Amino acid sequence: MEKDLSAIRKEILEIDKQMAALFEQRMKLAAGVIDIKKELGLPVTDPEREKIVLQRAMDNVQDNDIKEYYKLLTAKMMELSRDYQNRLQFGMRVGYSGLPGAYAYITARKLYPSAQLIAFPDFESAYKACVDGVVESVALPMENSYAGDVGNVLDLAYTGELFINVMAEYKIEHYLLGVKGAQTSDIKKVISHPQALSQCGDFIRIHKLATEPSWNTAAGAKAVADRGDGTLAAIASKENAELYGLDILEKGINTSPVNTTRFAIFSRIQNKLPENERNHFFLIFTVRNECGALANVLNLIGAQGFNMSNLRSRPIKGAMWGHSFFAELDGDAESPEGKDLITQMKAICDRLIIAGNYKSVVL
């Protein structure tokens, strides 16, 4: 019976291989269709044509019990074709959390100047949009050099299914923005994201300002513009002054001059970068709750010659006193040494995720 099961699985794998080749061929033909539609000024979606394709798809299947499943498969393939055609016609779609002017927005614009940038209200919805194919990539903050980790994003990396394909460092300079004609001496309260408020703590204390948290720095700037109150100011990027019609009252008000946020660019597929561009990889792992378990992993990383540039931990939701560990290593996970390290780590870790093998850039 085991031999029969193995034979069936082998045959399924061979069929999957053939289907993958045919799917790739179908998508390339779909790309040709969009070129013709662009020439003729036709829309990407053609509901009547899709109905005909679905009916023909069902007619191609003899087994009545399987017909409905093949109809679902064909409908999904057409949905993916439309998605691919839209991408070819309108460009790459990159998601971020916040509003135009948010630091994630600025980062995404610098990395993908021709992409369509799509805003989402929080990290979770932006991440899920990439999982669901609404966007091809999503820019989310991982950590700030002054305020520390962004825990929610680390949790998404642990529980989700996306890969980090770029890690971008962006130097944050906070500005005090007020309504037209306002002066710094007029300001009684500042509005911004809690991380930004923390990063500007000294300025806030010196000027004895009240604080109001907002879900995003750009949202704080928009709130100041909408309220039109001369005693309110936002802490945000200088881009928000032009976007929301505000005056720059003070610049560089962050406590630390070394104030950098690292943004991870997540995607559904792990990019196959050239070997010389893969300079970091990101591992997420858990270990047994026993003496020396974590030390064994760290010793293994060092013994394999990898420098660990970053190590952090997060409590695992639903697991009493359980923690996941996030390690960023210099090097290439696809190198012989990287593959050997991962093989050995799998033997001693309860769970191991290769969350990204990427290029780290400074914007």
N, C-alpha and C positions, 0 to 999 in steps of 0.2 A: 504493500500500500504506500509506504514511504517513497519507494522508487517511482510509483505512478504519479504521486504528488509532485515529486521533483521534475518529472518529465513534463507535467502540465504547466508548472511554473516556468520551466525553460521555454516552452512554446509561447506562453503569454508574454514573456520578455521579448521574444523574437517579434511577435505581433506588435508590441508596443514600439519597438524599434522602427518597424515599417510605418506605423501610424505617425510617429514623430517626423519621419522623412516626408510623408505625404502632407502633414500639417504645415511643415515649413514651406513646402511647395505651394500649398494653398494660400498661405499668408503672402508669399511673394507675388502671386497672381492678384491678390487683393490690393497690393501696392500698385500694380499696373492699372487696376480699375480706377483708383483714386486719381491717377494722372489724367485719365480720359475724362472723368467727371469734372475735374478742375478746368479742363479745356472747354467743356461744354457748359460749365456753370451749373452742374447738377448737384443736389444735396447728397451727403454721404448715405443717409438712410432712405431706403425705398421700401416701405411697408408691403406694397403689393407684390413686389419681386420676392420679398422674404417669405410671404405666404406660399408662393409657388415652389420655392426651394424646399420649404419644410414638407410640403405634400409629396414632392418627388423623393425626398429622403425617406419618407415612410414607405413609399411604393417600392423602394430598393431592398426593403427588409421583408423576408418571407415569414419569419416567426412572429405571430401576432403578440406574444408575450413580450417580445423585445422591441417591437415597433415604437412604443411610447418612449422607451429609453433612448432609442436612436434619435427620436424627434428632439428630446432634451439636449442630447449631445450636439446635434446640428444647430439648434438655437443658440447654444453656448458658443459654438465656433463662429457663428455669424456675429454674435455680440463682440467677440474678440477681434474679428475682422474690422468691425466698425470702429472699435477702440484704436486699433492700429492705423486705420485710415485717417481718423481724426488727429492722431499724433503726427502722421506724415504731413497732413494739411495745415495744422495749426501749431505744430511744434510740441516740444516736451512740456509736460505739466509737472510743476514742483509745488508741493504743499508746505505750509508753515503755520505755526500757531500765532495768532495775533491779527494785527491790522497793517496796512501799508505803512511803512516807517518803523516797524518793529525790527529789532536787531536780526531776528531770523529772516525777515523779509530782505534786509540789506545783504545778508550773507548769501541767500539764495540768488539774489539778483547779480551779485559779483561773480558767483560760480557759474550761473547759467543766464547770461545776459539776454538770450533770445527766447528763453522759456516763458510759458504762461504761468504766473505765480498765483496760487489759489490759497486763500486764507481759511483757517479753521479756528473755532473758538477755544480749543484746548489741545494739549499734547495728545491725549487719547484719540480724539476724533481725527486729528491730522495723521496719526500713525495708522489708524484703521482705514482711512481713505486710501493709503498706499497699499495696504493689505488687500483691499477690495478692488484695486485697479482704477480708482477715480483719478489718482495721480501716479506718475512713474516713480517719483522720489519724494522724500519729505525731509526738511531741514529742522532739526530739533536740538536745543542746547543740552550738552552733557555735563558740563561743569564750568564754574567761574573761578578764576585764580584767587579771588578775594572771598566770595561767599560760599564756595564749595560746590559739591555735587548737586545735580538736579535729580532728586531721587525718583520722581515719577517717570522720567525718561529711562533711567536705569532699570526700573521695574518692567517697563515695556520691552526693553531689550531682552530681559530674562524670560518673560512669558510669551513674547511675540515670535514672529516668524520672518522678520525682515533682516537684511544684512547691512552692515556699515560699509559703504564703498568709498567715502571720503571723510576725513576728519579735518575740519577747517578751524584755524585759530583766528579770531577777529578781536582786535583791540577795541575795547569799549571805552568811549569817552562820553560821559553824561553831561547834558546841558540843562540849565534851568530855563524853562520856556513859559512865558506869560502872554496875556492878551496884549493887543496893540496899545502902546503907551504906558504899560505897567513898568514899575521899577522894582528892583530887588527889595528895597525897603518897604514896599507895599505888601509884600507877600506874607501871609499868615499860615498858609497850609500848602503842602505839596502832595501831588497825586502821582503814584507810579506803582509798578510791580514791586512786591515785597523784596525781591532780590536787589532791585535798583535802589530802593530805600535803604537797604542794609549797606550797599556799596557806597552810599553818600551820607552815612551816619554822622560823620564829623561836621559836615556842612549843615546838616539839619539841626544838630545840637547847638552849634555856634550861633545860628540865626533863630534859635528857639521856635522852630516851625512845627506845627501839627502835621500829622501824616494821614493820608487816606490811601489804602491799598487799591490797586486796580488789577485786573486779570492780565494786563499787558502794558508795557511802557507806552506803546502807540495809543492804546485805549485811554490811558491817562491824559495824553496830549489832546486827544479828541474831546475828552470830557471837559478840559479847561476851555477849549475853543467853544464848545456848545454852551457852557454856562455863562461865558462872558464876564466872569467875576474877576476884577483886578487884584483881588487878594489871594487868588489861587494860582499855582504854577505847577507845571509838570516837570518831571525828571525823565528825559528821553534823549534820543539821538537828535543831532542838528537837522537831519532830514525832515523831522516832524514839524519844524518851524514853517517851512515852505508848504508842506502838505496840508497843514491845518491853520495856516494864517496866523502864526504866533510870532512873538518877538523873542530873540535870544537875550536873556537877562544876564546869564553867567555861563561860562564854558569850563569844562574840565573840573566839575565839582565832586567827582568821585574821590574817596579818601585815599586810595592807593593809585599812584600813577601807573602801576603795573596792573592793569585791570583787563584781563583777557578772558573771553568766553570761547569755549571749544564747541563747535556745532558738528553733530554727526549727520551725515547725509545717508538716510536709510533707503533701500530699494528692495524689491521682491527677489531680484536675482543678484547673486554675487558676481560682480564684474570680473572679467579675466584681464587684469591689467598686465602690461609688459613686465617682465621680471624685475627690471631696474626701477620700476615705479612702486613696487609693493614694499614699503618700508616699515609698516607696522601691522600687527594683527591683534585682535581683541578676543579674549577667551572669557567665558563665563562658566564657573564650575561650582559644584558643591562637594563637600567631603564628609566622611563619616564622623559622627560625634564621638571621637576617641582621641586619646593622647597622641600628639605628634602628627595627626593626619594632615593638617594644613602645612606644617613644617616639611613634611615629606614632599608635598607638591612644590613648595618654594625651592627646596633643595634640588629637586629634579630640574626645574627651570634653569637654575644657576649652573648645574652640572652640564647641561646641554649647551651652555655658552650664550644664553639669551639674557639681555638686559631687560629687566622689568621696569618700565618707566612709570607705571602707575598701578596701584593696587587699592581696591576699595571693597567694602562689603555692604550688603543690604539684608535686612530681615526678610525671610520668605513668608509671605502672607499665608496664614492657615497652618503653618508649621511652628509649633512651640519651640522657641529659641533656635530655630534653624536659620542659617544664613547662606546667601549666595555670594560668591566672590567674583570680582571683575578685575581682570589683569590685562594691561596693555603692554605688549612686548615689542621691542625693536627687532625688525627682521621680517622674514617672509614665511608664512605658514606653509607655502607650497614648496619650499626648499627641502632637500633631503633631511636637513637637521630639524626643520619645522615639522615635517611629517613624522619623524622619529619621536619628537617630543610629544606630539599629540597622541600617538599610539601608546606611549608609556603612561601619559596622563589618564587615558581612558581606563587603564588597568587599575588605577588607584583612586579615581574620582567616582562619586556616585552619579554625577551628571556632568557632562562637558559639552559646551556649545561653542562652535567657532563662529563668533558673531560678525567677524569682518576681517578681511585681509586687504589692506587699503593703502592709499597714499595720504600722508599727512601734509597739509599745506598751510601757509600763513598768508592771510589776505591783507 
